[in-house]
Every structure is written in structure tokens, then in C-alpha cells.
């Protein structure tokens, strides 16, 4: 699924694709399952990095990366370094991520900045956006929710304020290019008003 969706998104000319790979809450899973997920993540990066680089895709990880095992951080850093100068699609992988944790981290960084500079700037949406994990990246146009779930599962809470949401009954392991195209076609039929008439 990941390989096909990443390559298809790049070919379609999408600017950014963000995949929710591992949430802060996923640490509650059995230790053996967490170890397996981290091993699979490292294997995926090793196996797919050449293809990602060949397709001019820039890789980035967002979330509380510093809390991941050093071996995982090393693989992530290697992938970000190798693809750092690529100019195609940005592939964001959300790891040890939750929308609430991101907002907490954002305000912690803001407070640190204020204390360091000794002044209190005016708080605005633009200022907050500058301190998010996704700083400098446009907010998502489309959120695709697989497996028919009617929740956003603590994902990009700030950024999806005006995103269109597409829910599919297809489970992520079965999600393929045709499902992505169906979601995009549905999105193109929608009238986005951003709160206006």
C-alpha cells in the first residue's frame, strides 16, 4: 500500500503526502507488536529509499522523533539527508505523532521562544502555524480515512480545519491506486468554501 500510494501520488503531481504511521497512543500496544512495527519501518526505509530518491521525493518525519529508538532515528535521519535536496513531492511520515501532542509541543516551543527573546508577540494563527511540526507546509486539502472509521484519530488536528474528508470502507493494507483516484475524483467534485457562502 505505502509503495503504491507514494509512487502514485508523486506521479499525479501531489505536492505533499502525509502518512500516519505510528501514533503516540500506539505505545500502549504489546511490546512485541511495537518492536515489530519499528523493525518493519526500518526495513521499509532501507528497501524503498532508492525508489523514493529516484522519484525525486523528499522524505520527512514528523512527531516526537526524539523519543524513538536511536536505530530508528538513525534510519530516518539517513533518509532525510539522502532526499533532502529533492524537489518533487514531500513525503511526510507521522511517527510517534498525535495532534494533541503536536499542539502541546508547539506551545512549549512558543513559550521557549518568548522567554529567550524577552518579549511577548501577538498570538495569531500564522504564528502558531510557524511552530507546528508541519511549519512551511500547506494545510491538507484532503484527508482520506480508511477502514470506514468515522473519526480522525488525533491526526493533524490544527491543520485539517478546512480539509475535505473522504471515508472509504477499504482497509489500509488493501488501499491501492484506484482507491486513491476515487478519493481524488470525489474531492474534485466538492465545492470548498472555507466558511464562506
Residue pairs with C-beta under 8 A, 6 or more apart in sequence:
1 172
1 173
1 174
1 175
1 176
2 19
2 44
2 48
3 48
3 51
4 176
4 177
5 17
5 19
5 175
5 176
5 177
5 180
6 17
6 19
6 48
6 52
6 55
6 57
6 91
7 51
7 55
8 177
8 180
8 181
9 17
9 89
9 180
10 17
10 55
10 56
10 57
10 88
10 89
12 180
12 184
13 89
14 89
15 89
15 90
15 138
16 89
16 90
16 92
16 137
16 138
16 140
17 89
17 90
17 91
17 92
18 62
18 92
18 93
18 94
18 134
18 140
18 156
19 91
19 92
19 93
19 94
20 94
20 97
20 153
20 155
21 41
21 93
21 94
21 95
21 97
22 37
22 41
22 63
22 94
22 95
22 96
22 97
23 94
23 96
23 97
23 98
23 153
23 154
23 155
24 63
24 64
24 96
24 97
24 98
24 101
24 154
25 98
25 154
26 34
26 37
27 34
27 96
29 37
38 68
38 69
38 72
41 72
41 75
41 95
42 71
42 72
42 75
45 75
45 76
45 78
45 79
46 75
49 59
49 78
49 79
49 82
49 83
52 59
52 79
52 83
52 91
53 82
53 83
53 86
55 88
55 89
56 86
56 87
56 88
56 89
57 83
57 86
57 88
57 89
57 90
57 91
58 83
58 84
58 85
58 86
58 87
58 88
58 89
58 90
58 91
59 79
59 80
59 82
59 83
59 91
59 93
60 80
60 90
60 91
60 92
60 93
61 76
61 79
61 80
61 92
61 93
61 94
61 95
62 92
62 93
62 94
62 95
62 97
62 102
62 133
62 134
63 94
63 95
63 96
63 97
63 98
63 101
63 102
63 133
64 96
64 97
64 101
64 105
65 73
65 76
65 95
65 96
66 73
67 96
68 76
68 95
68 96
72 95
76 95
90 137
92 134
92 137
94 155
94 156
97 133
97 155
98 154
98 155
99 152
99 154
99 155
99 156
99 157
99 158
100 154
100 157
102 132
102 133
102 156
102 157
102 158
103 157
103 158
105 133
106 128
106 131
106 132
106 133
106 158
107 131
109 131
110 123
110 127
110 128
110 131
113 131
114 120
114 121
121 127
128 158
129 135
129 158
132 158
132 159
134 156
134 159
139 159
139 160
139 161
139 162
139 163
140 156
140 159
140 160
140 163
141 163
141 164
141 187
141 192
142 163
142 164
142 165
142 166
142 183
142 184
142 187
143 152
143 155
143 156
143 160
143 163
143 164
143 165
143 166
144 166
144 168
144 180
144 183
145 151
145 152
145 165
145 166
145 167
145 168
146 168
146 170
146 171
146 172
146 175
147 168
147 169
147 170
147 171
147 172
148 167
148 168
148 169
149 167
150 167
152 160
152 165
156 163
162 192
162 194
162 195
164 187
164 190
164 192
166 183
166 186
166 187
168 175
168 179
168 182
168 183
170 179
